[in-house]
Amino acid sequence: MKKKMIAIAFMCMMAMGAQAQVYSYDTWSQLPVNDLYDTGMMNAHLRAMAATAARREAAFDYYCDQASEAYGRREWNYVIYYADKALNTQYCSGEIYFMRGFANEQLGNYRAAKRDYKKGKKHNSQLAARALEYLKDKMRRK
């Protein structure tokens, strides 16, 4: 067992070291050189992230609007669907957690509602904080 653990640890160390290295050639000696930080690749990645951030933010706003419209129409499944889509953009707000929590509460999913209200409260939503207290009281009475 001990040999197996040592072998697994050794393989993990080798795998982690190989991922971080980018090989380039030194023009003077024509030998491979380990370049741990390829600035060209890092800059390209940062530019790509900046370009997609604007699209993700626009998608977040669109899905929040759709969730809000579904909330107004009392279409709880659509509220959850659009709130999930909005949160998948990696942006968030306390209000979108509140809407999803309220929709879950209306559908009887109290655990999911409580979880969403807590997240909404964490993101400074007063509505989510009040709804969380109301839901806790409601669950205690049952």
N, C-alpha and C positions, 0 to 999 in steps of 0.2 A: 504494500500500500504506500509506503514511504517513497519507494522508487517511482511509483506512478505519479505521486504528487510533485516530486522534483522534476520529472519529465514534463508534466503539464505546465508547471511554472516556467521552465526553461523555454518551452514552445511559445508561451504567452509573451515572454520578454523578447524573443526573436521577432514575433509578429508585430509587436508594437514598435520596435526599432525600425523595421522595414517600411512601415507606413509613413514614417516621418521623413524619410530621406528622398531627395530628388537628385538624381545623378546628372551632372553636367561635366563637360570636358574642359580642362584647363588648356587654353590655347598654347601655352608655352611648353608644357610637358606632354600633352596629349594623354593624360591619365584621368580616370574618373575622379571627380571631387564631390564629396558630400556637401550639398547645399541645403541646409535644413529649412531655410526661409527663402523661398523663391518669390521675390517681391512682385514680379510680373503676374504670377498666378494669384497672389494675395490681392493685388490691386484690381485684377479682373473680377475676382469674387466680390469685392466690395462694391464695384460699379454695378454688378448684376443684382446685388442685394438692394442697392439704392433704387434701381429701376423697378424692381418688383414691389418695393415698399409702397410706391404710389398706387400701383394697381391693386395691391391687397387692401389698402385703405379705402379705395373707391368701392371695392367689392364688399368690404365691411359695412360701409354706409348704405349701399344698396340692400344688402340682406337685413340690416337693421330696419330700414324703411318697410321692407316686405313683412318682417315680423310684426312691426307696429300696425300695419294695415290689417294683418290677420288677427291681431289682438283686438282691434276695434270691431272686427266682424265676428269675434268669439269663435274663431276656427283654431282650436287649441293645438291640433296636430300640426297645422301649418306654422303656428308660432314656434313650436319646438323645432320643426324642420329648418326654418329660416334662422332661428337663433343658433342652432348648431352650425349652419353654414357660415354665419357671421363670426362665430368664435373660432372656426377652423382657419380663419385668415390670420390668426395670431394677434389680433387686436381684441380689446375687450372694453366693456363698460359695465357699471353696476346695473344700469337700466335693462340691458339685454339679459342679464342674469335674472333680474326681477321678473321680466316678461316670461322667460322660460320656466321659472319657478312657479309663477301663477298658473301657467298653462298646465304644468304637471299637477299642481294642486287641484285644478278643476277636473282633471282626468283621474284623480284618486291616487296619484303617485306621490305620496307624502314624503317618502325618503328623498326622492329626487328633488322635490320642491324645497325641502329643508336644506339640502346641499347647495342648491342654486341660490337660495336666499342668503346663506352664509357667505357665498362667494360675492354676491351683490353687495352685501354689507361691507365686506372687506374692500370693495372698490367704491366705497362712499355713497351707496344708494340708500337714501332715507326710506324710500318705499320698501326696499328689500328688508331693511332692519325692522320696520313695523310689521311687515308680513311675516317675518320670522317669529317675532314675539306672538303674533296672533296664532300662527300655526302650532307653536309649542303649547299654547293654552288649549287649543283645539285637540291636540293629541293627548294632553293630560286628562281632559274630560272624558275621553273614550275609554 
